[in-house]
Amino acid sequence: MWNGPLNKIGPYRYEIPKTYRGIKNNITMRVPAVIYANDQMISSVKKDNAPEQVAAVATLQGIVGRAMAMPDIHWGYGFPIGGVAATDAEEGVISPGGVGFDINCGVRLVRTNLTAGDLDRNKIKQLVDELFKNVPSGVGSSARVKLSRAQLDEVLEMGARWAVENGYGWEEDLEFLEENGCMESADAGHVSDKAKERGKVQVGSLGAGNHFLEIQRVAEIFDPEAARVYGVEKDQIVVMIHTGSRGCGHQICTDHLRVLEEAVRKYNIRLPDRQLACAPVKSREGESYFKAMACAANFAWANRQMIVDWVRQSFENVLGTGAEELDMHIVYDVCHNIAKLEEHEVDGEKRMLYVHRKGATRSFGPKRKEIPQKYASIGQPVLIPGDMGTESYLLKGTDTAEETFGSTCHGAGRVMSRQAAKRQWRGEEIARKLQQKGIYAHAASWSVMAEESPDAYKDVSMVVDTAHGAGLSLKVARMVPLGVVKG
């Protein structure tokens, strides 16, 4: 339970002042910390004690602006889930705890020209079952395609480009992926043999946990102009893909955490929490982690690209119509759990920063050159997934989000651990409840169905409304699930 100061400084904004002295080891905050939440949410935020982690992040060497947490904040490893921090590109540090283990866990949205009236419940079931057959899912799931070590190195360094060049998807897909699906800083020489062994049998697989494939209906349009530019309209059928870098990314994080724990001692870095292990960005250890993390990010983009190809094939197989004729183009792909070198304005001065987004999504407004030209007048699409029985959202990035270094929330955020959820619910019970709501779910295990019960999460609408109210991202459309593939 958080007992420290948490002062309301404006609508949807609460501050832990820089003068807070409750941090372990008598280490002081270098910058204030801000949590984005509404008045109703703040009590549950305090119970989780995640504000303590936000305050601890504010002690990092080279941090600029403020340490921040998005409305989906909850306790995490080092950083809270929903944590955002930017460190100076010359004098700051980089921390795996600010990225997470599932590096570039991300969300991709594919549109179609189908409407809800084109697909009855039986057709939805056929599509979901076909998706389950074509896209490997579940704990420890192996991919349909087994890569050699040399091929995996290409994936790690080329990202989604490798997938497209090897027949998975369309050339134009790359334009609508964050970073065009590749971080150029990636160097497979900084990835361990163990991470590569785990990765070469998993590229092109969904995995388990909160990852999913969903067939969704666009239920509501909030911003008709932005929706038009994004190619989205009411009652349209869309497909959302949520997955990351699988065991490869997890192993990369694990490997480099060990190295950076030693680097903390080597560079005499004082931390209030060993889970904030870090290294100077210009050090050998810091640069090695960033290059390996970029490899994991590229793995995730290639992973989602292969899944998109199999999604298109699944629709073709069931509906007997080509994917191009179905207009199955990518709206956008966003990532969370990542650190990027970006230019932002701090105190009126443009600076290069390493922006850590741990359970947070990029939300760049119209002024940013990094977004596709097609969206230049609107801002980048922002994708906020729900979980099985709950709605998901399409939003647009804003210039206001520059106060968070172009960041917003990434999802609902858990309010109950996976173990607690399994004690409270049975997977079969969750599936029946979804069926009663008109949602067909095909899961690899009942255990995961129980873990991912919608009631184990915060109200995603409240989280999105808070981000919208704070101006960090603005609502464009709301989607509801019709069919779900769960690992």
Secondary structure as GFF3:
##gff-version 3
##sequence-region A 1 487
A	DSSP	beta_strand	7	10	.	.	.	ID=ss1
A	DSSP	beta_strand	13	16	.	.	.	ID=ss2
A	DSSP	three_ten_helix	24	26	.	.	.	ID=ss3
A	DSSP	beta_strand	33	36	.	.	.	ID=ss4
A	DSSP	alpha_helix	42	48	.	.	.	ID=ss5
A	DSSP	alpha_helix	50	57	.	.	.	ID=ss6
A	DSSP	beta_strand	63	74	.	.	.	ID=ss7
A	DSSP	beta_strand	81	88	.	.	.	ID=ss8
A	DSSP	beta_strand	93	94	.	.	.	ID=ss9
A	DSSP	three_ten_helix	96	98	.	.	.	ID=ss10
A	DSSP	beta_strand	105	115	.	.	.	ID=ss11
A	DSSP	three_ten_helix	116	118	.	.	.	ID=ss12
A	DSSP	alpha_helix	121	134	.	.	.	ID=ss13
A	DSSP	alpha_helix	149	158	.	.	.	ID=ss14
A	DSSP	alpha_helix	160	165	.	.	.	ID=ss15
A	DSSP	three_ten_helix	171	176	.	.	.	ID=ss16
A	DSSP	three_ten_helix	178	181	.	.	.	ID=ss17
A	DSSP	three_ten_helix	188	190	.	.	.	ID=ss18
A	DSSP	alpha_helix	193	199	.	.	.	ID=ss19
A	DSSP	beta_strand	212	221	.	.	.	ID=ss20
A	DSSP	alpha_helix	224	230	.	.	.	ID=ss21
A	DSSP	beta_strand	236	243	.	.	.	ID=ss22
A	DSSP	alpha_helix	246	266	.	.	.	ID=ss23
A	DSSP	three_ten_helix	274	276	.	.	.	ID=ss24
A	DSSP	beta_strand	279	280	.	.	.	ID=ss25
A	DSSP	alpha_helix	284	319	.	.	.	ID=ss26
A	DSSP	beta_strand	330	336	.	.	.	ID=ss27
A	DSSP	beta_strand	338	346	.	.	.	ID=ss28
A	DSSP	beta_strand	349	358	.	.	.	ID=ss29
A	DSSP	beta_strand	360	362	.	.	.	ID=ss30
A	DSSP	three_ten_helix	373	375	.	.	.	ID=ss31
A	DSSP	beta_strand	381	384	.	.	.	ID=ss32
A	DSSP	beta_strand	392	397	.	.	.	ID=ss33
A	DSSP	three_ten_helix	400	404	.	.	.	ID=ss34
A	DSSP	beta_strand	407	409	.	.	.	ID=ss35
A	DSSP	alpha_helix	418	424	.	.	.	ID=ss36
A	DSSP	alpha_helix	427	436	.	.	.	ID=ss37
A	DSSP	beta_strand	440	443	.	.	.	ID=ss38
A	DSSP	alpha_helix	446	451	.	.	.	ID=ss39
A	DSSP	three_ten_helix	454	456	.	.	.	ID=ss40
A	DSSP	alpha_helix	460	470	.	.	.	ID=ss41
A	DSSP	beta_strand	473	486	.	.	.	ID=ss42
###
